[in-house]
Amino acid sequence: MTPAGPLAGRGIVVTRPAAQAGPLAGMIRAAGGLPILFPVLEILDTGDLAPLLEVVDRLDHFDLAIFISPNAVLRAMNQVAARRPWPAGLRAAAIGKGSVRELKRFGITDVIAPARAFDSEGLLALPEMQRVAGWRVVIFRGDGGRELLGDTLAARGASVEYVECYRRARPRADAAPLLRAWARNEVDAVTVTSSEGLRNLFEMVGRLGQSWLKRTPLLAPHPRITAAARELGCGNVIETAPGDEGLMDALLRLFPRS
Protein backbone atom coordinates (compact mmCIF):
# COMPACT_ATOMS: atom_id res chain seq x y z
CA MET A 1 0.00 0.00 0.00
CA THR A 2 1.42 3.37 -1.04
CA PRO A 3 1.82 5.75 1.93
CA ALA A 4 -0.47 8.80 1.86
CA GLY A 5 0.19 12.35 2.97
CA PRO A 6 2.24 15.32 1.79
CA LEU A 7 5.51 13.68 2.87
CA ALA A 8 4.61 10.26 1.46
CA GLY A 9 7.72 8.11 1.21
CA ARG A 10 10.10 10.89 2.22
CA GLY A 11 12.90 9.91 4.59
CA ILE A 12 13.58 12.68 7.12
CA VAL A 13 16.49 12.44 9.54
CA VAL A 14 15.58 13.59 13.07
CA THR A 15 18.67 14.39 15.13
CA ARG A 16 17.09 15.57 18.39
CA PRO A 17 18.14 13.75 21.60
CA ALA A 18 16.24 10.48 21.92
CA ALA A 19 13.92 11.72 24.66
CA GLN A 20 12.87 14.79 22.62
CA ALA A 21 12.60 13.22 19.16
CA GLY A 22 9.09 11.79 19.53
CA PRO A 23 6.92 14.85 18.73
CA LEU A 24 8.72 15.75 15.47
CA ALA A 25 8.94 12.11 14.42
CA GLY A 26 5.20 11.77 15.05
CA MET A 27 4.41 14.83 12.94
CA ILE A 28 6.52 13.48 10.07
CA ARG A 29 4.87 10.08 10.33
CA ALA A 30 1.39 11.63 10.40
CA ALA A 31 2.23 13.44 7.14
CA GLY A 32 3.20 10.13 5.51
CA GLY A 33 6.95 10.59 5.93
CA LEU A 34 9.51 8.15 7.30
CA PRO A 35 11.36 9.59 10.31
CA ILE A 36 14.92 8.31 10.58
CA LEU A 37 15.96 8.72 14.21
CA PHE A 38 19.65 9.51 14.62
CA PRO A 39 20.29 11.38 17.90
CA VAL A 40 23.42 13.52 17.79
CA LEU A 41 23.31 14.63 21.43
CA GLU A 42 23.03 12.53 24.56
CA ILE A 43 21.73 14.17 27.73
CA LEU A 44 23.46 12.93 30.88
CA ASP A 45 23.30 13.73 34.57
CA THR A 46 25.79 16.28 35.78
CA GLY A 47 28.82 14.77 37.43
CA ASP A 48 28.12 16.54 40.74
CA LEU A 49 24.55 17.20 41.90
CA ALA A 50 25.61 19.16 44.98
CA PRO A 51 25.63 22.65 43.36
CA LEU A 52 22.15 22.08 41.90
CA LEU A 53 20.74 20.81 45.19
CA GLU A 54 22.28 23.72 47.06
CA VAL A 55 20.53 26.20 44.77
CA VAL A 56 17.24 24.30 44.99
CA ASP A 57 17.36 24.55 48.79
CA ARG A 58 17.66 28.35 48.68
CA LEU A 59 15.28 29.16 45.84
CA ASP A 60 13.48 31.58 48.16
CA HIS A 61 16.47 33.91 47.84
CA PHE A 62 15.92 34.49 44.11
CA ASP A 63 13.54 36.79 42.24
CA LEU A 64 13.76 35.05 38.85
CA ALA A 65 14.64 31.53 37.66
CA ILE A 66 15.52 31.14 33.98
CA PHE A 67 15.47 27.76 32.22
CA ILE A 68 17.57 27.51 29.08
CA SER A 69 16.05 24.29 27.69
CA PRO A 70 13.46 21.56 28.31
CA ASN A 71 16.27 19.40 29.69
CA ALA A 72 17.12 22.12 32.19
CA VAL A 73 13.47 22.23 33.29
CA LEU A 74 13.23 18.46 33.65
CA ARG A 75 16.48 17.98 35.56
CA ALA A 76 16.04 20.99 37.83
CA MET A 77 12.32 20.66 38.53
CA ASN A 78 12.60 16.96 39.37
CA GLN A 79 14.98 17.95 42.15
CA VAL A 80 12.70 20.80 43.26
CA ALA A 81 9.68 18.49 43.36
CA ALA A 82 11.60 15.98 45.47
CA ARG A 83 12.82 18.52 48.02
CA ARG A 84 10.45 21.46 48.39
CA PRO A 85 7.54 23.50 46.97
CA TRP A 86 8.17 26.16 44.34
CA PRO A 87 8.43 29.55 46.12
CA ALA A 88 5.28 31.61 45.68
CA GLY A 89 7.17 34.81 44.83
CA LEU A 90 9.67 33.31 42.38
CA ARG A 91 9.05 34.20 38.73
CA ALA A 92 10.05 31.74 36.01
CA ALA A 93 11.36 32.51 32.53
CA ALA A 94 12.18 30.22 29.61
CA ILE A 95 13.75 30.47 26.17
CA GLY A 96 11.41 28.33 24.05
CA LYS A 97 8.01 26.69 23.80
CA GLY A 98 9.33 23.29 24.84
CA SER A 99 10.60 24.70 28.13
CA VAL A 100 7.28 26.46 28.73
CA ARG A 101 5.43 23.17 28.17
CA GLU A 102 7.72 21.35 30.59
CA LEU A 103 7.23 24.02 33.27
CA LYS A 104 3.46 23.67 32.93
CA ARG A 105 3.83 19.96 33.66
CA PHE A 106 5.28 20.99 37.02
CA GLY A 107 2.45 23.45 37.71
CA ILE A 108 4.29 26.65 36.72
CA THR A 109 2.05 28.44 34.26
CA ASP A 110 3.02 32.11 34.61
CA VAL A 111 6.23 32.01 32.55
CA ILE A 112 8.11 34.90 30.95
CA ALA A 113 9.00 33.71 27.46
CA PRO A 114 9.49 35.19 23.98
CA ALA A 115 6.72 34.63 21.47
CA ARG A 116 8.91 34.66 18.37
CA ALA A 117 12.70 34.65 18.73
CA PHE A 118 13.38 31.58 20.89
CA ASP A 119 16.89 32.45 22.05
CA SER A 120 18.68 34.56 24.65
CA GLU A 121 18.27 37.66 22.51
CA GLY A 122 14.52 37.11 22.29
CA LEU A 123 14.16 36.73 26.05
CA LEU A 124 16.35 39.75 26.78
CA ALA A 125 14.22 41.92 24.47
CA LEU A 126 11.04 41.38 26.49
CA PRO A 127 9.75 44.33 28.54
CA GLU A 128 9.84 42.25 31.74
CA MET A 129 13.61 41.82 31.36
CA GLN A 130 14.54 45.48 31.06
CA ARG A 131 14.31 46.70 34.66
CA VAL A 132 16.09 44.00 36.62
CA ALA A 133 18.42 46.11 38.75
CA GLY A 134 18.68 44.51 42.18
CA TRP A 135 17.10 41.23 41.07
CA ARG A 136 18.65 37.94 42.11
CA VAL A 137 18.58 35.63 39.09
CA VAL A 138 19.43 31.94 38.76
CA ILE A 139 19.94 30.38 35.32
CA PHE A 140 19.44 26.62 34.99
CA ARG A 141 21.35 25.21 32.03
CA GLY A 142 23.55 22.41 30.72
CA ASP A 143 27.31 22.39 30.87
CA GLY A 144 28.89 25.38 29.18
CA GLY A 145 26.94 27.43 26.66
CA ARG A 146 26.69 31.10 25.81
CA GLU A 147 27.18 33.75 28.49
CA LEU A 148 25.15 36.46 26.75
CA LEU A 149 22.07 36.09 28.93
CA GLY A 150 23.86 36.30 32.27
CA ASP A 151 26.28 38.99 31.13
CA THR A 152 23.46 41.22 29.84
CA LEU A 153 21.33 40.83 32.97
CA ALA A 154 24.37 41.60 35.12
CA ALA A 155 25.03 44.71 33.04
CA ARG A 156 21.42 45.74 33.75
CA GLY A 157 22.08 45.49 37.48
CA ALA A 158 20.99 41.96 38.34
CA SER A 159 22.94 39.48 40.46
CA VAL A 160 23.26 36.30 38.37
CA GLU A 161 24.13 32.70 39.26
CA TYR A 162 24.46 29.81 36.83
CA VAL A 163 23.76 26.24 37.87
CA GLU A 164 24.47 23.30 35.57
CA CYS A 165 21.91 20.53 35.87
CA TYR A 166 22.89 18.24 32.97
CA ARG A 167 25.69 17.67 30.52
CA ARG A 168 25.73 16.94 26.81
CA ALA A 169 27.78 14.28 25.06
CA ARG A 170 28.20 12.89 21.56
CA PRO A 171 26.45 9.50 21.38
CA ARG A 172 28.37 6.38 20.46
CA ALA A 173 25.99 5.46 17.69
CA ASP A 174 26.38 3.17 14.70
CA ALA A 175 26.02 5.35 11.61
CA ALA A 176 25.96 2.37 9.21
CA PRO A 177 22.13 2.15 8.93
CA LEU A 178 21.92 5.87 8.14
CA LEU A 179 24.70 5.59 5.56
CA ARG A 180 22.96 2.62 3.93
CA ALA A 181 19.75 4.65 3.72
CA TRP A 182 21.66 7.48 2.06
CA ALA A 183 23.24 5.02 -0.38
CA ARG A 184 19.75 3.79 -1.32
CA ASN A 185 18.54 7.40 -1.88
CA GLU A 186 16.16 7.05 1.07
CA VAL A 187 17.26 10.25 2.85
CA ASP A 188 15.42 13.31 1.52
CA ALA A 189 16.17 15.86 4.26
CA VAL A 190 17.97 16.29 7.57
CA THR A 191 16.76 18.33 10.56
CA VAL A 192 19.29 19.76 13.01
CA THR A 193 18.38 21.78 16.10
CA SER A 194 21.72 22.89 17.58
CA SER A 195 25.15 23.90 16.35
CA GLU A 196 26.77 21.41 18.72
CA GLY A 197 24.53 18.67 17.36
CA LEU A 198 25.46 19.62 13.81
CA ARG A 199 29.16 19.31 14.58
CA ASN A 200 28.52 15.94 16.23
CA LEU A 201 26.60 14.78 13.17
CA PHE A 202 29.54 15.60 10.91
CA GLU A 203 31.88 13.61 13.15
CA MET A 204 29.50 10.66 13.46
CA VAL A 205 28.80 10.07 9.76
CA GLY A 206 32.44 10.27 8.63
CA ARG A 207 33.78 11.46 5.31
CA LEU A 208 31.35 9.48 3.15
CA GLY A 209 28.33 10.64 5.14
CA GLN A 210 29.59 14.21 5.05
CA SER A 211 29.66 14.13 1.25
CA TRP A 212 25.98 13.12 1.21
CA LEU A 213 25.05 15.51 4.02
CA LYS A 214 26.49 18.46 2.11
CA ARG A 215 24.13 17.72 -0.79
CA THR A 216 21.00 16.88 1.23
CA PRO A 217 18.51 19.60 2.22
CA LEU A 218 19.35 20.54 5.82
CA LEU A 219 16.70 22.30 7.88
CA ALA A 220 17.63 24.30 10.98
CA PRO A 221 15.50 26.58 13.17
CA HIS A 222 18.08 29.26 14.00
CA PRO A 223 20.46 31.54 12.08
CA ARG A 224 23.48 30.37 14.10
CA ILE A 225 22.86 26.76 13.03
CA THR A 226 22.37 27.66 9.37
CA ALA A 227 25.57 29.74 9.42
CA ALA A 228 27.48 26.82 10.97
CA ALA A 229 26.08 24.44 8.33
CA ARG A 230 27.23 26.69 5.50
CA GLU A 231 30.67 27.01 7.06
CA LEU A 232 30.89 23.21 7.07
CA GLY A 233 30.13 23.13 3.35
CA CYS A 234 26.42 22.25 3.29
CA GLY A 235 25.04 23.52 0.01
CA ASN A 236 21.29 23.27 0.62
CA VAL A 237 20.58 24.88 4.00
CA ILE A 238 17.07 26.02 4.88
CA GLU A 239 16.43 28.24 7.89
CA THR A 240 13.04 27.49 9.41
CA ALA A 241 10.75 29.06 11.96
CA PRO A 242 11.46 27.94 15.56
CA GLY A 243 10.51 24.61 17.09
CA ASP A 244 9.17 21.37 15.66
CA GLU A 245 6.30 23.28 14.08
CA GLY A 246 8.72 25.47 12.14
CA LEU A 247 10.68 22.46 10.94
CA MET A 248 7.49 20.73 9.88
CA ASP A 249 6.16 23.76 8.00
CA ALA A 250 9.44 24.00 6.11
CA LEU A 251 9.33 20.30 5.24
CA LEU A 252 5.83 20.69 3.82
CA ARG A 253 7.00 23.62 1.69
CA LEU A 254 10.09 21.74 0.56
CA PHE A 255 8.04 18.71 -0.50
CA PRO A 256 4.67 20.10 -1.61
CA ARG A 257 1.88 17.62 -2.24
CA SER A 258 1.99 16.61 -5.88
Buried (B, 14 or more C-beta within 10 A) or exposed (E): EEEEBBBBBBBBBBBBBBEBBBBBBEBBBEBBBBBBBBBBBBBBEBEEEEBBBEBBEEBEEBBBBBBBBBBBBBBBBEBBEEEEEBBEEBBBBBBBBBBBBBBEEBEBEEBBBBEEBBBBEBBBEBEEBEEBEEBBBBBBBBEEBEEEBBEBBBEBEBBBBBBBBBBBEBBEBEBEEBBEBBEEEBBBBBBBBBBBBBBBBBEBBEEEBBEBBBEBBBBBBBEEBBBBBEEBEBEBBBBBEBBBBBBBBBBBEBBEEE
